[in-house]
Each structure stands twice: as C-alpha cells, then as structure tokens.
Amino acid sequence: MLESVEIIFRTFTSFILLWIFVQLLGKQTIAQRTYHLYIASITMGTIAGNLAFNIKIKFLYFIISIIIMGGIVFVLNLVAVRNHRFRKWIAGEPATLIEKGQILEESMERMGYSLDSLKQALRGKDIFNIEEVECAILEVNGSLSVLKKPQYQNTTKQDLNLRPTAENVPVELVYNGNILYENLTKHTHDEEWLMAELNKRDLTVHDISYAVVGTKGNLYIDLFRDEVD
C-alpha cells in the first residue's frame, strides 16, 4: 500500500516538473525544433518516467537530475538566442539540398538524406516533378522548405499580367544588433549598401533585431523596440 502511494506521489511530481520545464523553456520545446531541445525532451521524459515508477532510486536524485538538465537547456537556449555564431552548433542550421534547380549531392550525403526521402518530402508539398523546384532547404526540425521556380508558382492577383521574375534565397544581414559579415561577402548586398539603406531609415545597426533581404530583393527590418498601433 505504501509503495502504491509513493508511486502516485512520484507520478504527480514528475508531471508537475515536466509541466514547469515546458513552461519555462517555451512552446518550442514541444515542437523539438532544435538538436538540444530534441535531446532534452528525450532525457527529461526518461528521467520523469523513472521518477514515477523506479522507487529503487532515491527521489532526491531524480529531482537533482531534472533541475540540472533544465538548467543546461536554459543556458543553451540563452546562448543560442544571443549569439549567432554558437547558435548553429547548439541548435543546428538548415541545409540547402536544391539550389538553382540543381540537386546538391554532397549536401544530401552530408545530411544522410536520400533522393527517395527528398522526393517523398516534395510530394508532401504537392510537387511531383522535381524540375519545378528552384530551391529546397532542409530545416533544423527535419521539415523541407521549398521555393518553386517562378513559372510554377501559384498566380496571385498581383501577378496577373506580369512576367515571372527570378527569386533568390533570403539573405540574413543583421542579427541581434550585429552585422553578419559572412553573408555580406557572399552576396551582392555589401556593407556599404546596407549602411545606405539604414541611413535612409535613420537607423543604426544597434537598433535592429533582425534584417534580411527577401526573395524579391526587398530589405525587411525588425527593430528591438517595435511600435504597434
């Protein structure tokens, strides 16, 4: 009888601790969008399961394990958000599988992604002809983002009577108040162009939370202090 009561108490405790863990770390923990969150979800689930049923191990040991694991994930989340350089090592980074209509075999092999898996993922996007694809990116969470060639894109009212125009993959230029110089050197939008665009808007780099050049070459800027009416 005492063991049954202890298991009930442990089960409620494990549920509450997991609930607190998800609340503190945000909804992205549920989606498991990054490497470290995926690992943390598995580990925390295992610890919580043992806490509920494995009465041979002291209750305190499980509590300590959950607190330590939660602390590690919290610190990693903080570093990943604030430091772009470490983010790709902690959370992973997207991989381009198709660029300019060409399949990148080396990238596919590096990611362990087969051609059959690629075709299956494209079919999930209602694309049965790989020739329709301009660019395909394998996201950190395992989903495939696809940009079709202009002639295969769905027509909108704005596109009526307009010739198809080529589109490019978005280029991140500023993240968390810092210029991403590696992106500036790889593309036509250099630092001089960026500073000129910011001067037009009376902005400095430190005002910007995120800036990206979109698929049509337009510059999108998100400020640290957003003004929403």
DAVENLIN-V958931 format. One record per residue. RES is the residue in three letters. PHI is phi in radians with two decimals (* if undefined). BURIAL is # if it has 16 or more other ideal C-beta (glycine too) atoms within 10 Angstrom, else .. Layout:
# DAVENLIN-V958931
RES_PHI_BURIAL, RES_PHI_BURIAL
This chain:
# DAVENLIN-V958931
MET_*_., LEU_-1.11_., GLU_-1.14_., SER_-1.11_., VAL_-1.11_., GLU_-1.12_., ILE_-1.11_., ILE_-1.08_., PHE_-1.10_., ARG_-1.12_#, THR_-1.11_., PHE_-1.08_., THR_-1.14_#, SER_-1.10_#, PHE_-1.11_., ILE_-1.10_., LEU_-1.15_#, LEU_-1.14_#, TRP_-1.09_., ILE_-1.10_., PHE_-1.02_#, VAL_-1.18_., GLN_-1.11_., LEU_-1.26_., LEU_-1.65_#, GLY_1.66_., LYS_-1.21_., GLN_-1.14_., THR_-1.11_#, ILE_-1.17_., ALA_-1.31_., GLN_0.92_#, ARG_-1.40_#, THR_-2.28_#, TYR_-1.02_#, HIS_-1.20_#, LEU_-1.26_#, TYR_-1.11_#, ILE_-1.12_., ALA_-1.11_#, SER_-1.09_#, ILE_-1.12_., THR_-1.13_., MET_-1.12_#, GLY_-1.11_., THR_-1.14_., ILE_-1.08_#, ALA_-1.13_#, GLY_-1.12_., ASN_-1.20_#, LEU_-1.04_#, ALA_-1.26_#, PHE_-2.09_., ASN_-1.56_., ILE_-1.38_., LYS_-1.31_., ILE_-1.73_., LYS_-1.04_., PHE_-1.00_., LEU_-1.10_., TYR_-1.08_., PHE_-1.17_#, ILE_-1.06_., ILE_-1.09_., SER_-1.08_#, ILE_-1.14_#, ILE_-1.12_., ILE_-1.13_., MET_-1.10_#, GLY_-1.07_#, GLY_-1.13_., ILE_-1.09_., VAL_-1.12_#, PHE_-1.07_., VAL_-1.14_., LEU_-1.09_#, ASN_-1.05_#, LEU_-1.10_., VAL_-1.15_#, ALA_-1.11_#, VAL_-1.31_., ARG_-1.60_., ASN_-2.18_., HIS_-1.15_., ARG_-1.16_., PHE_-1.49_., ARG_-1.05_#, LYS_-1.18_., TRP_-1.38_., ILE_-1.45_#, ALA_-1.74_#, GLY_1.51_#, GLU_-2.49_., PRO_-1.10_., ALA_-2.17_#, THR_-1.42_., LEU_-1.77_#, ILE_-2.30_#, GLU_-2.38_., LYS_0.95_., GLY_1.39_., GLN_-1.89_., ILE_-1.30_., LEU_-1.63_#, GLU_-1.08_., GLU_-1.12_., SER_-1.15_#, MET_-1.08_#, GLU_-1.16_., ARG_-1.12_., MET_-1.54_., GLY_1.17_., TYR_-1.92_#, SER_-1.46_., LEU_-1.13_., ASP_-1.10_., SER_-1.13_., LEU_-1.12_#, LYS_-1.14_., GLN_-1.12_., ALA_-1.14_#, LEU_-1.17_#, ARG_-1.08_., GLY_-1.15_., LYS_-1.73_., ASP_1.10_., ILE_-2.05_#, PHE_-1.82_., ASN_-2.07_., ILE_-1.14_., GLU_-1.18_., GLU_-1.33_#, VAL_-1.59_#, GLU_-1.54_#, CYS_-2.61_#, ALA_-2.37_#, ILE_-2.16_#, LEU_-1.50_#, GLU_-1.35_., VAL_-1.07_#, ASN_-1.44_#, GLY_1.64_., SER_-1.40_., LEU_-1.94_#, SER_-1.74_., VAL_-2.22_#, LEU_-1.99_#, LYS_-1.35_#, LYS_-1.14_#, PRO_-0.90_., GLN_-1.25_., TYR_-1.87_., GLN_-1.36_., ASN_-1.13_., THR_-1.42_., THR_-2.02_., LYS_-1.04_., GLN_-1.21_., ASP_-1.51_., LEU_-1.07_., ASN_1.15_., LEU_-1.99_., ARG_-1.30_., PRO_-1.09_., THR_-2.05_., ALA_-1.19_., GLU_-2.14_#, ASN_-2.05_#, VAL_-1.24_#, PRO_-0.97_., VAL_-2.08_#, GLU_-1.33_., LEU_-1.97_#, VAL_-2.35_#, TYR_-2.43_#, ASN_0.97_., GLY_1.39_., ASN_-2.18_., ILE_-1.32_#, LEU_-1.56_#, TYR_-1.12_., GLU_-1.14_., ASN_-1.39_#, LEU_-1.16_#, THR_-1.34_., LYS_-1.62_., HIS_-2.30_., THR_-1.27_., HIS_-1.52_#, ASP_-1.59_., GLU_-1.13_., GLU_-1.08_., TRP_-1.10_., LEU_-1.09_#, MET_-1.12_., ALA_-1.13_., GLU_-1.13_#, LEU_-1.21_#, ASN_-1.11_., LYS_-1.07_., ARG_-1.75_., ASP_0.99_., LEU_-2.13_#, THR_-2.03_., VAL_-1.05_., HIS_-1.24_., ASP_-1.41_., ILE_-1.76_#, SER_-1.44_., TYR_-2.73_., ALA_-2.41_#, VAL_-2.54_#, VAL_-1.56_#, GLY_-1.30_., THR_-1.12_#, LYS_-1.75_., GLY_1.53_., ASN_-1.45_., LEU_-1.67_#, TYR_-1.79_., ILE_-2.23_#, ASP_-2.06_., LEU_-1.58_., PHE_-1.11_., ARG_-1.86_., ASP_-1.46_., GLU_-1.87_., VAL_-1.96_., ASP_-1.43_.
